[in-house]
Amino acid sequence: MLKVRTSGVCAKEIHYEVENGIIKHVEFVGGCPGNAIGLSNMLTGQLVAEVVEKLKDVKCGSKNTSCPSQLALALQVHL
């Protein structure tokens, strides 16, 4: 399990696991629980490359980033 500290968002950390280019597990620590659980459930089993492309530019309100965008940044090392 990999852990990444986030910046500029409500979630403090993201825990995730990738195997052979596929997301096996995602957990947001902190932030909005319902959205975090829903997003985690949707991402499990998805290809890293597709998730990065879809989430990399997502903004949260007036912020320049979001929890999904922070995950995309972390996942880029797996491309």
C-alpha positions, 0 to 999 in steps of 0.5 A: 500500500502506497501513501501520499500526503495531499496539498491544498485539499481536505483529505490529508492523505491518499492510500492506494495500491496499483498492480500491473497498471490497474488500481486495486485500492484507493482510500482518502483519509479525511475530506468528504466521506461520501464522495471519497468512498464513492470515488474509491469504489468507482476507481477500483479496477480502472487503468491508471492511465485512464484515471490520470487523464480523467482526474488530473485537471479536476478543481474543487471550488476556487482551489487549483486542485482537488482530491481526485487531482491529487490522486492523479498526481500520485498515480502519474509515477505508475505510467 
